[in-house]
Amino acid sequence: MLLIRRIGGIEGCLIRSIFSFHNQEGESIKMGLYQQIRDYKAYNEQEEQDKRMMLQFIERNKDYLDRTNEAGHFSVSAWVVNPDRTKVLMIYHNIYKAWSWIGGHADGEEDLKMVVMRELTEETGVKQARLVSEAIFSLESLTVDGHEKRGKYVPSHLHLNVTYLIVAQEDEGLVVKPDENSGVQWFETEKALAACEEEWMVERIYRKLVEKSQKEEWGG
């Protein structure tokens, strides 16, 4: 869990002013993501609270895009649907051992749209896909349990996740990325939810994404 301490008094003011000085240079370069999140209209209380935390995290951490911040960092996910919104593209994630959405770490890159399209191709082989909108589709903070990756232990941490809605064609060839997943498959929407064994993700995140993707403002 990410712990952010409030510091009061003169020392706190000094620390905040120093922190702000460090952040100003980064914000002048990376204000885009902060602005996009600030302008995003939260869909429900979960998104409202996560949006607030994300903005605070950016304000207080100059390395918010990097995995070097072991407490938490930004990630990006793709909710990939077919043109008539009846199916969802999922991968079988090797670490989570569950069917899940597609995505990855920001790794210092602020252009999360570019990152998510790259991750989609790398993890599934899909190349002919398009963003439904340049706008953020969803926000969520996600806990990640400690795990082994490539022989190294990764401590438990937080993913501050930005999601984009993407449309792809079902007839495009799919490719597994063995070091990340062991399956890539189109599911009918309800079957996708049933296939995922992460109950919290299904009830709190995936059902929300299905509901939003059907709305008129998102081309549903």
C-alpha positions as CSV (number, residue, x, y, z in Angstrom):
1,M,0.0,0.0,0.0
2,L,1.3,3.5,-0.8
3,L,1.7,5.6,2.3
4,I,1.8,9.4,1.9
5,R,2.7,11.3,5.0
6,R,1.4,14.8,5.8
7,I,4.2,17.0,7.3
8,G,3.3,20.1,9.2
9,G,5.1,23.1,10.7
10,I,8.1,25.1,9.4
11,E,10.0,22.0,8.5
12,G,7.1,20.7,6.5
13,C,6.8,24.0,4.6
14,L,10.5,23.8,3.8
15,I,10.3,20.2,2.6
16,R,7.3,21.0,0.5
17,S,9.0,24.0,-1.1
18,I,12.1,22.0,-1.9
19,F,10.0,19.2,-3.3
20,S,8.0,21.7,-5.4
21,F,11.3,23.1,-6.7
22,H,12.3,19.7,-7.9
23,N,9.0,19.0,-9.4
24,Q,8.7,22.2,-11.4
25,E,11.2,21.2,-14.0
26,G,9.5,17.8,-14.4
27,E,6.1,19.4,-14.7
28,S,7.2,21.8,-17.4
29,I,8.1,18.8,-19.5
30,K,5.4,16.4,-18.3
31,M,2.4,18.6,-17.6
32,G,0.5,16.9,-20.3
33,L,-0.4,13.7,-18.3
34,Y,-1.2,15.7,-15.2
35,Q,-3.5,18.0,-17.2
36,Q,-5.2,15.0,-18.9
37,I,-5.9,13.4,-15.5
38,R,-7.1,16.7,-14.0
39,D,-9.5,17.3,-16.9
40,Y,-10.8,13.8,-16.8
41,K,-14.4,13.4,-15.7
42,A,-14.6,10.6,-13.1
43,Y,-17.2,8.0,-13.9
44,N,-17.9,6.8,-10.3
45,E,-16.6,7.2,-6.8
46,Q,-13.7,4.7,-7.4
47,E,-12.4,6.9,-10.2
48,E,-13.0,10.1,-8.2
49,Q,-10.8,8.9,-5.4
50,D,-8.2,7.3,-7.6
51,K,-8.0,10.5,-9.7
52,R,-7.4,12.6,-6.6
53,M,-4.6,10.2,-5.5
54,M,-3.0,10.2,-8.9
55,L,-2.8,13.9,-9.0
56,Q,-1.2,14.0,-5.6
57,F,1.2,11.3,-6.5
58,I,2.4,13.3,-9.5
59,E,2.7,16.4,-7.4
60,R,4.8,14.6,-4.8
61,N,6.9,12.3,-6.9
62,K,9.2,13.4,-9.7
63,D,9.8,9.7,-10.6
64,Y,6.1,8.9,-10.9
65,L,6.6,7.4,-14.4
66,D,9.5,5.1,-13.4
67,R,9.7,1.6,-11.8
68,T,12.6,3.0,-9.8
69,N,9.8,4.4,-7.5
70,E,9.2,1.0,-5.8
71,A,6.2,2.2,-3.8
72,G,4.2,3.0,-7.0
73,H,4.4,4.2,-10.6
74,F,2.2,4.8,-13.6
75,S,1.0,2.0,-15.9
76,V,-1.3,1.9,-18.9
77,S,-3.9,-0.6,-20.0
78,A,-5.9,-1.3,-23.2
79,W,-9.6,-2.4,-23.1
80,V,-9.7,-3.9,-26.6
81,V,-13.1,-4.5,-28.2
82,N,-14.3,-5.7,-31.6
83,P,-16.2,-3.1,-33.7
84,D,-19.7,-4.1,-32.5
85,R,-18.5,-4.2,-28.8
86,T,-19.6,-7.8,-28.3
87,K,-16.2,-9.2,-27.7
88,V,-13.1,-8.4,-25.6
89,L,-9.5,-9.3,-26.3
90,M,-7.7,-10.8,-23.3
91,I,-4.4,-12.3,-22.5
92,Y,-3.6,-15.0,-19.9
93,H,-1.1,-13.2,-17.7
94,N,1.8,-15.3,-16.5
95,I,2.3,-13.4,-13.2
96,Y,-1.3,-13.0,-12.2
97,K,-2.2,-16.5,-13.5
98,A,-5.5,-15.1,-14.9
99,W,-7.1,-13.8,-18.0
100,S,-6.7,-10.1,-18.0
101,W,-6.6,-6.9,-20.1
102,I,-3.5,-5.8,-22.0
103,G,-1.0,-3.2,-20.7
104,G,2.4,-2.3,-19.3
105,H,4.5,0.2,-17.4
106,A,5.1,3.8,-18.5
107,D,8.9,3.3,-17.9
108,G,9.6,7.0,-18.1
109,E,7.4,7.7,-21.2
110,E,4.6,10.2,-20.6
111,D,2.8,9.5,-23.9
112,L,0.8,6.6,-22.6
113,K,-1.2,6.3,-25.8
114,M,2.0,5.4,-27.6
115,V,2.9,3.0,-24.9
116,V,-0.4,1.2,-24.9
117,M,-0.4,0.7,-28.7
118,R,3.1,-0.7,-28.5
119,E,2.1,-3.0,-25.6
120,L,-0.9,-4.2,-27.6
121,T,1.2,-5.3,-30.5
122,E,4.0,-6.8,-28.4
123,E,1.6,-8.8,-26.2
124,T,-1.0,-10.0,-28.8
125,G,0.5,-9.4,-32.3
126,V,-2.4,-7.0,-33.2
127,K,-1.2,-4.2,-35.4
128,Q,-4.3,-3.0,-37.1
129,A,-6.0,-1.3,-34.1
130,R,-7.2,2.2,-33.3
131,L,-7.9,4.3,-30.3
132,V,-11.6,5.1,-30.1
133,S,-10.6,8.4,-28.6
134,E,-7.4,10.3,-27.6
135,A,-9.1,10.9,-24.3
136,I,-8.5,8.7,-21.2
137,F,-11.2,6.0,-21.0
138,S,-10.7,5.0,-17.3
139,L,-8.6,5.5,-14.2
140,E,-7.8,3.1,-11.5
141,S,-5.2,2.4,-8.7
142,L,-4.3,-1.2,-8.6
143,T,-2.3,-3.1,-5.9
144,V,0.3,-5.5,-7.1
145,D,1.5,-8.3,-4.8
146,G,5.1,-9.1,-4.5
147,H,6.3,-11.6,-7.1
148,E,9.3,-13.0,-8.9
149,K,10.1,-11.6,-12.4
150,R,13.0,-12.8,-14.5
151,G,14.5,-14.4,-11.4
152,K,14.3,-11.2,-9.3
153,Y,11.8,-10.4,-6.4
154,V,9.6,-7.4,-7.1
155,P,8.2,-5.9,-3.8
156,S,4.4,-5.2,-3.5
157,H,3.5,-1.8,-4.9
158,L,0.8,0.3,-6.6
159,H,0.0,0.8,-10.2
160,L,-1.5,4.1,-11.0
161,N,-3.2,3.0,-14.2
162,V,-4.6,4.9,-17.2
163,T,-6.8,2.9,-19.6
164,Y,-7.6,3.6,-23.2
165,L,-10.5,2.1,-25.3
166,I,-9.2,0.4,-28.5
167,V,-11.0,-1.2,-31.4
168,A,-9.4,-4.2,-33.2
169,Q,-10.5,-6.7,-35.8
170,E,-11.2,-10.3,-34.7
171,D,-9.7,-11.8,-37.9
172,E,-6.2,-10.4,-37.3
173,G,-3.6,-13.0,-36.3
174,L,-2.8,-13.3,-32.6
175,V,0.6,-14.1,-31.2
176,V,1.6,-15.1,-27.6
177,K,4.4,-13.3,-25.9
178,P,5.8,-16.2,-23.8
179,D,7.7,-14.0,-21.2
180,E,4.5,-12.1,-20.4
181,N,1.5,-14.3,-21.3
182,S,0.6,-17.9,-22.3
183,G,-2.7,-17.2,-24.1
184,V,-4.3,-14.5,-26.3
185,Q,-8.0,-14.8,-27.1
186,W,-11.2,-13.0,-28.0
187,F,-14.1,-13.6,-25.6
188,E,-17.7,-12.7,-25.7
189,T,-18.1,-10.0,-23.1
190,E,-19.8,-12.1,-20.4
191,K,-17.5,-15.0,-21.0
192,A,-14.5,-12.7,-20.6
193,L,-15.8,-11.7,-17.2
194,A,-16.4,-15.3,-16.3
195,A,-13.0,-16.4,-17.4
196,C,-11.2,-13.9,-15.2
197,E,-10.5,-15.4,-11.8
198,E,-9.6,-12.1,-10.1
199,E,-13.0,-11.2,-8.5
200,W,-12.0,-7.7,-7.5
201,M,-10.9,-6.8,-11.0
202,V,-14.1,-8.2,-12.5
203,E,-16.5,-6.4,-10.1
204,R,-14.7,-3.1,-9.7
205,I,-12.9,-2.6,-13.0
206,Y,-13.9,-4.9,-15.9
207,R,-17.7,-4.5,-15.4
208,K,-17.2,-0.8,-15.3
209,L,-15.2,-0.9,-18.6
210,V,-17.9,-3.1,-20.3
211,E,-20.6,-0.7,-19.2
212,K,-18.7,2.4,-20.3
213,S,-17.8,0.9,-23.7
214,Q,-21.5,0.5,-24.5
215,K,-22.2,4.2,-24.0
216,E,-23.0,6.5,-26.9
217,E,-20.2,9.0,-26.1
218,W,-17.7,6.1,-26.6
219,G,-19.2,5.0,-29.8
220,G,-21.3,2.2,-28.3
